[in-house]
Amino acid sequence: MRIIAWRKLPVSLTELCLDTTLRCGQSFRWRKVDDTWLCALHDRILSLRQDSTHLHYQASFPDNSLEPPTPPSSAPNSTVDPLPEDDDTEKLVKHYLNLDPNLTELYEQWSSADANFKKKAPRFAGIRILRQDAWEALVGFICSSNNNIIRISQMMEKLCLHYGPFLGRIGMTPYHDMPSPSVLADPKVESHLRQLGFGYRAKYLYRTASLISQEYEPNWLDSLRNPEKPILGKQPSVAGEMQPGGREGYRVAHGELLALQGVGPKVADCVCLMGLGWGEAVPVDTHVWQIAQRDYKFGKGKHSSLTKATYDAVGDRFRGLWGKEAGWAHSVLFTADLRVFSERLVEKIEVIQVKGEEPEQKVEIGVESGVVAEKKVKREADDDWLEQADSAAITQTARIKRKRKA
């Protein structure tokens, strides 16, 4: 491998916190070894680490003679482009980590508009929305249905290990980049992914890969991208006027994604936000729904359960508070509620019993400053609607012209 020496960028922890940003459920392929985060990205193995004043990065490029994937792929091997003459790793790092916006100013803006954000944000500084490849985001969030971050990460690792191009090893660990849609469109893929533990998601991944690689134009996914946040190397352009339901380009992208297998409203919003750069996309799962009930007075009257109308109302409420980066602000609150980060907000844990239509479940309730926070958890149609929407992939193709190959 050709390994480029470590370099650094001046970035404070308030502007970027790798340990939070890379494990809060945006991207599922990063692994941490000691104090270093590693991922196969854009035909290289990217290594990142951080101190209080700088972001350090290193790129390891593959040799020209690549060893085969381990274990052997059951589909034709992908190819890796030749090593570029000029190393663009710094541009890649700045682009991927979305370092251009001033995060301190954004946090101040969101805090001035929302007292709840102002309360939670100081303990969760440095959370950035990554500018991921749209295809990787789509695959990752199809795998997210009825799943958790650890299992999604395991699935993505298996997918790359069996089907992605091999880039090299760091120590004894092999690193494989993302497989292309055409590789996952192989007829044998679905049954093999089932053997690997993907369950019903295997069908969704195979069918979506087949549709994208065989029926849509080659750049269809990127054509849905926010022009203000284009792919690496492209110049930004204006994205249109913000509306209560988001800009027109966002609404079109969301609707087109719903036509894919395994993509419901939440998954479509995740891809819009984290893969296509539409900052106003607000993914609402049952976790976010609980935040909306607890902190934003949803859960009563016509919005007493998580229906399609309520899903849209939650997104509109957050867009009204935080503007065209509402999805980013919402992700800070989502991260603040994740159990893995609970030590930052919770002083002790009290376990209570919650009864519902299903067997009793234990739910951990945070206790701040010694005061027990009362919390009621319902498992009714709100959960059912969302899981059906994402698992069965509600499609809304009316009034949306899909860009298929002629």
Residue pairs with C-beta under 8 A, 6 or more apart in sequence:
1 45
1 60
1 61
1 62
1 63
1 168
1 169
2 60
2 61
2 63
2 83
3 58
3 59
3 60
3 61
4 58
4 59
4 60
4 61
4 87
4 89
5 58
6 56
6 57
6 58
7 56
7 57
7 58
7 89
7 90
8 54
8 55
8 56
8 57
9 54
9 55
9 57
9 90
9 93
9 94
9 99
10 53
10 54
11 50
11 53
11 54
11 55
11 99
12 52
12 53
13 50
13 52
13 125
13 126
14 103
14 104
14 125
14 126
15 99
15 102
15 103
15 104
15 126
16 50
16 55
16 97
16 99
16 103
16 126
16 128
17 50
17 125
17 126
17 127
18 37
18 48
18 49
18 50
18 55
19 32
19 50
20 124
20 126
20 127
20 335
20 341
21 97
21 126
21 127
21 128
21 130
22 30
22 32
22 37
23 30
23 32
23 149
23 340
24 127
24 331
24 334
24 335
24 338
24 341
25 144
25 149
25 334
25 335
25 338
26 129
26 130
26 132
26 274
26 331
27 39
27 130
27 132
27 136
27 137
27 140
27 274
28 140
28 143
28 149
28 152
28 153
28 155
28 156
29 39
29 40
29 41
29 136
29 140
29 153
29 156
29 157
29 160
29 178
30 37
30 38
30 39
31 37
31 38
31 39
31 173
32 38
33 170
33 171
33 173
35 49
36 47
36 48
36 49
37 47
37 48
37 49
38 45
38 46
38 47
38 48
38 170
38 175
39 45
39 46
39 175
40 46
40 160
40 164
40 167
40 175
40 176
40 177
40 178
41 92
41 96
41 177
42 92
42 177
42 232
43 61
43 62
43 80
43 81
43 165
43 167
43 177
44 59
44 60
44 61
44 62
44 89
44 167
45 59
45 60
45 167
45 168
45 170
45 175
46 57
46 58
46 59
46 89
46 92
46 93
47 57
47 58
47 59
47 60
47 170
48 55
48 56
48 57
48 93
49 55
49 56
50 56
55 93
55 97
57 89
57 90
57 93
59 87
59 89
60 167
60 168
60 170
61 83
61 167
61 168
62 80
62 83
62 166
62 167
62 168
63 168
64 82
64 83
66 80
66 165
66 166
66 167
67 166
68 77
68 166
69 77
69 161
69 162
69 163
69 164
69 165
69 166
69 174
69 176
70 161
70 166
70 174
71 161
71 162
73 162
73 163
74 162
74 163
74 186
74 188
74 189
74 192
75 163
75 179
75 183
75 184
75 186
75 188
75 189
76 183
76 186
77 165
78 163
78 164
78 165
78 177
78 179
78 180
78 183
79 165
80 165
80 167
80 177
88 232
91 232
91 233
92 232
93 99
94 100
95 131
95 232
96 130
96 131
96 132
96 232
97 128
97 130
97 131
98 128
98 129
98 130
98 131
99 128
101 325
103 125
103 126
103 127
103 128
106 325
106 328
106 329
107 121
107 125
107 332
109 322
109 323
110 117
110 121
110 321
110 322
110 329
110 332
111 117
111 118
111 121
112 118
113 321
113 322
114 321
114 322
114 329
116 295
116 296
116 333
117 321
117 322
117 329
117 332
117 333
120 332
120 333
120 336
120 345
121 332
123 336
123 344
123 345
124 332
124 335
124 336
124 341
124 344
127 328
127 331
127 332
127 335
128 328
129 273
129 274
129 279
129 327
129 328
129 331
130 274
131 229
131 277
132 274
132 275
133 178
133 275
134 221
134 222
134 224
134 225
134 271
134 275
134 276
135 178
135 180
135 181
135 212
135 221
135 275
136 178
136 275
137 270
137 271
137 274
137 275
137 276
138 208
138 221
138 257
138 260
138 263
138 271
138 275
139 156
139 159
139 178
139 205
140 152
140 156
141 267
141 270
141 271
141 274
142 201
142 204
142 205
142 208
142 261
142 262
142 263
142 267
143 152
143 155
143 156
143 198
143 201
143 205
144 152
144 267
144 270
145 201
145 204
145 262
145 267
145 387
145 390
145 391
146 387
146 391
147 155
149 340
155 196
155 197
155 198
155 201
158 196
158 197
158 198
159 178
159 179
159 184
159 193
159 205
160 176
160 177
160 178
160 179
161 174
161 176
162 192
162 196
163 176
163 179
163 183
163 184
163 189
164 176
164 177
164 178
164 179
164 183
165 176
165 177
165 179
166 174
166 175
166 176
167 175
167 176
167 177
168 174
168 175
169 175
180 213
181 208
181 209
181 210
181 212
181 213
182 209
182 213
183 189
183 209
184 205
184 206
184 209
184 213
185 206
185 209
185 210
185 213
185 214
189 202
189 205
189 206
189 209
190 202
190 203
190 205
190 206
191 202
192 202
193 201
193 202
193 205
193 206
194 202
198 205
200 391
201 262
203 261
203 262
204 261
204 262
204 263
204 393
205 262
207 261
207 262
208 260
208 261
208 262
208 263
211 260
211 261
212 220
212 221
212 260
214 405
215 404
215 405
216 402
216 403
216 404
216 405
217 223
217 403
217 404
217 405
220 403
221 275
221 276
222 231
223 403
224 249
224 252
224 253
224 256
224 257
224 272
224 276
225 231
225 253
225 276
225 277
226 239
226 249
226 250
226 276
226 277
226 278
226 279
227 236
227 237
227 238
227 239
227 249
228 236
228 237
228 238
228 239
228 277
229 236
229 277
229 279
230 236
230 237
230 277
239 247
239 249
240 247
240 248
240 249
241 247
242 280
242 319
242 323
242 324
244 316
244 319
244 320
245 251
245 312
245 315
245 316
245 319
246 254
246 278
246 280
246 281
246 315
246 319
247 278
247 280
247 324
249 278
250 272
250 278
250 280
250 281
252 400
253 272
253 276
253 278
254 265
254 268
254 269
254 272
254 278
254 281
255 396
255 397
255 399
255 400
256 400
256 402
256 403
257 263
257 267
257 268
257 271
257 272
258 264
258 265
258 268
258 393
258 394
258 395
258 396
258 397
259 395
259 396
259 397
259 400
259 402
260 393
261 393
262 390
262 391
262 393
263 271
263 390
263 393
264 386
264 388
264 389
264 390
264 391
264 392
264 393
264 394
265 284
265 308
265 311
265 386
265 389
265 390
265 394
266 283
266 284
266 285
266 311
266 386
266 389
266 390
267 283
267 390
269 281
269 282
269 283
269 284
269 315
269 327
270 281
270 283
272 278
272 281
272 327
273 279
273 281
273 282
273 283
273 327
273 328
273 331
278 327
279 324
279 325
279 326
279 327
279 328
280 319
280 323
280 324
280 325
280 326
280 327
281 315
281 327
282 288
282 314
282 315
282 318
282 319
282 326
282 327
282 330
283 327
283 330
284 292
284 306
284 311
284 314
284 315
284 386
285 386
286 306
286 382
286 383
286 386
287 334
287 337
288 314
288 330
288 334
289 298
289 306
289 310
289 314
289 382
289 386
290 337
290 375
290 377
291 333
291 334
291 337
292 298
292 299
292 314
292 317
293 299
294 375
295 333
296 314
296 317
298 310
298 313
298 314
298 317
302 309
302 310
303 309
303 310
303 313
305 378
305 380
305 381
305 382
305 385
306 381
306 382
306 383
306 385
306 386
307 381
307 382
307 385
308 385
308 389
310 382
311 386
315 326
318 326
318 327
318 329
318 330
319 326
321 329
322 328
322 329
322 330
335 341
336 344
336 345
339 364
342 349
342 364
342 366
345 366
345 368
346 366
346 367
346 368
347 367
347 368
347 369
347 370
348 367
349 364
349 365
349 366
349 367
350 364
350 365
350 367
350 372
351 362
351 363
351 364
351 365
352 362
352 363
352 365
353 360
353 361
353 362
354 360
354 361
354 362
354 363
354 376
354 377
356 377
356 378
356 379
356 380
357 379
357 380
358 379
361 377
361 379
363 375
363 377
365 372
365 373
365 375
366 373
367 373
388 394
